[in-house]
Amino acid sequence: LSSVIVIVFSELGDKTFFIAALMAMQHAKSSVIVGAFSANVVMTVLSAMVGSMASVLQKSHTHYLSVFLLLLFGARMIAEGYTMNEADEKSIIKDAETETTQSSSYLVKLAGNSGLAQTFFLIFVGEWGDRSQITTIAMAANEGIARVLLGAILGHGLCVCVAVYGGQLVAHKLSIRSVTFLGGFVFLLFAISSVLMGP
């Protein structure tokens, strides 16, 4: 459950969320869902595998590294939410639009007109080094690969569906600032919970 919640709050309002929403306006929604979900699954599996390799380290080391990353991302998200204004929110959406537009001619050469392939590449590259990837690595190192994989994949699936079917509505009705704030507090709560539960 924790990995579902962490992934949802990492991804809602993220650039790749809006990339999926924009691609759904240009291509068949089913193709965009399959492309975005596949990219997220591949990235999640790779991240969880990297995290599981950390099991060679002492459990206490991976536990406290995980807590540190949750605290870091939580504090960072709260700071971003605090300083974010309407122009910043529009900038996130504009960045996604720009990335989609600038990449489209290259992607057409690479993947043809396939909305599935174009979405896969945009999301896969956009997720590389993203907060959700690093969090998945940390959670898999601390909690074990199977539960984290299941939760993270479910969380990504939920976000992809929301992006594709309600991305425009979310962009206009839901404040990215509020989601960022709330996500930061969720990360901090999981960090505190991890500290209290111990390694």
N, C-alpha and C positions, 0 to 999 in steps of 0.2 A: 504494500500500500504506500509506503513512504516513497518508493521510487516513482510510482505513478504521479503522486502529488508534486514531487520535486521536478519531474520532467514537464508536467503541465505548466507549472509556474515559470520554468526556464524558457519554455517555447512560446507561450501566449504573448503576442505583441513583439516577438523577436523578428528579425529581418527575414528569416526563412519562412516564418508563418505568413508574412505578407507576400513573399515570392510565390508560395503555393496558392494564395488567394488570387494573385495577379495572373498566374498561369491558368487558373480555372476560368478566368474571364476570356482567355484566348484559345483554350483547347477543351476537349471533352473532359468533364469533371472526373469520369471514371479513370481516364488516362493519367490525370494529374494525381488522383488519389494513389493509384498503383505506383507511379513514379516517385512521389514524395514519400510514401510509406516504405517502399523498397529501399530508398536511399537512407532513411532513418533506421531501418532494420539492419542494414549492412554496417552503418556507422555504430549502432548500438552493440552489435555482436563484436565488432573489432574493439570497441572501448571496453566491453565487459571482459574480453579475453586478455587485454592488457592489464586490467584491474586484477583478474584472477592470477596473473603471473606474480603479482605482488604478494601472493600468499606465501612465498618463500621468505618473506620478511616476518619479523615477529608480529603477532597479532596486535600488540599494543602500539607498535609503530604505525601500522596501517590504520588502526582505529583513530589515533590522534591526528594523522594526516587527513583523514576523512573529516574529522571535526574541524580542523583548521580550514579546509577548503569550504565547508559549509558556512563557517563563520565569515570567511573572506568574501564569498559570493553574496551572503546575506547582507553584510555591511555595505558592500559595493552597490548592490541593488537598492538599498535604502538611500544611500547617498545619491545615486542616479535619480531615483524617484523624487528626492527632496529638491534637487537642482533642476529637474526637468520642467520645461515649460511647453506651451502649445507648439511653438516653433520646433522644439526638439522632437515632439511626437510626430509632427508632419515630416520632419527630416528622416525619421526611421522609415516611414512609408515611402518617401521620395527615393531614399537609398535603394530600397527593394525594387522600385519601378526602374531606376537607372540601371541597376545590375541586370534586371530582366531584359531591358531594351538593349543594353550594350552587348550582352552575351548572346542575344538571339541570332545574329548573323553567323557568329562562330559556331553556335550550337546547331544551326540548320546545316552547316557544312559537315559537322561532326556526326549529328544524329538524324539528319533529315528533318522532315516536318513533324516528327513524332513528338506529341506533347508529353508522352510517357518518358521518353529518353531525355528530352530537354529538361523536364522537371527533375528527373533523377540526378542529372549532372549539376544543375543549379543548387539543389538541396544538399547533395553530398559535399560539394565544395563549400557551400555556405555553413555547413555544420562542422567542418574541420576546425578543431581547436575551440569550438563553441563551449559555452558554459555547461550545456547539457552533456557534451562529450566528456569533459573533465569530471563532472559530477558522477557520471556513470562509471568511469574508471575508479573513482574514489569509493563509490558505494560497492562495486564488485569486489574491490580489495578488502573491504570491511565486512560486508554482509553475505558474500557468496554470490556466485555467478547466476544460478538458476532463478532465484527470486528477483534479482535486479533486472535480468533480461526480460522476464515476464512483465514486470511492472513498467520498465522503461519502454518496451515495445507497445504496451497498452497505452501508456501516456502519450507517446508519439502518435499512435493511431487516432486517439481522441483529438489531439491538436490538429492533425492533418484534416480530419473530417470537419472540424469547426472552421478551419481556414478555407477549405474548398467550398463548403456550403453556406458559411456565414461570415467569411472574411471581410466583405464590404461592410456588413452590419456591425461587426465587432470593431472595425476601424473607426466607424462613425459614432457608435453608441458607448463603447467601453474605453475608458481613459487608459492609455498605455502607462501613464504615470501611476495610476491606482494599482494596476496589475503589477508594476515593478515594485512598488512599495509592499504590497501584499506578499509578493514572491520573496522579497528580502526577509520579511518577518517569518515566513514559512521556513526558509533556509535556517534562520537563527533558532527557531523552535526545534528543528531537527538536530541542530548542533547541540543545543542544551539537553535534549532528550538523549542523544548519544553519550554525552558526558555523564549524565546521571545513570545510564544503564551500564556504562563501563565497557571495556574491551571484551 
